[in-house]
């Protein structure tokens, strides 16, 4: 079958790899669409994935075309979206409900072959059926939405919170949509990309700006979310949190990124600094929200490219062009 392959650090090709076969509790999926994500850029840089080469793609959906000998829950022809998370269910973190901190954490498209291919294999337990009205090629958005849902689980946001989001790419826009639906009294968005800010305005944020300084809120925001992973944005955001407020590190930063905190201010103003990593007990809820129309795929998906264009799509994503880019085999 045809698949994208991150062969070594910085080298991405589209090539032929062996067709997958399902294990006893696995299914094979004909991929309808696979989204690109910041994690894919990190894998290309040699981060996250324990070994290369690897077929990337952890945001995907498609149709079941083969099932393992012990699979009864799904059948050939079922349309599914795939939770890429793979846990051991045995370590201390799994047994205390923190599966995304699993000592043996793995993920389809990160540590094992993913959905940037014609076919992908997944545990049947990770395959969530799609209702008839949800287009399979749009359902690749469910995985990033599940990460955003996890982010709001961490925030435990209160009604009427004043929210500031750094970044209006896919994840920042998803956090905007969830902030609106969790009772925020206002959601401001900061980005240096005018086109992306225009999309945030289309989705109904309160204000947009090229920098938080332009928004003139000297008392700060109750919730500040970094959805960029950019060290300068993170540093600025840490200084914008209001008393008793929360800063959420949601964007994926480079390993080498650093920010300075002010311990006395954190103590004196009771500021919470927290993070949210990937999916945790949130995929099915995200699928339900997606089916209910929480996101408009025509707004979120800016480019639908053929799988053959995966290397170019990754470069386009790295350049900040467009919003969610998906490839279709």
Beta strands, then each sheet from edge to edge (+ up, - down):
strand 1: 2-8
strand 2: 11-16
strand 3: 26-35
strand 4: 59-67
strand 5: 79-82
strand 6: 85-86
strand 7: 106-107
strand 8: 119-123
strand 9: 127-129
strand 10: 162-166
strand 11: 186-190
strand 12: 207-209
strand 13: 221-226
strand 14: 241-249
strand 15: 272-275
strand 16: 301-306
strand 17: 324-328
sheet 1: 1+ 2-
sheet 2: 8+ 3- 4+ 5- 9+
sheet 3: 8+ 3- 17+ 16+
sheet 4: 6+ 7-
sheet 5: 12+ 11+ 10+ 13+ 14+ 15+
end
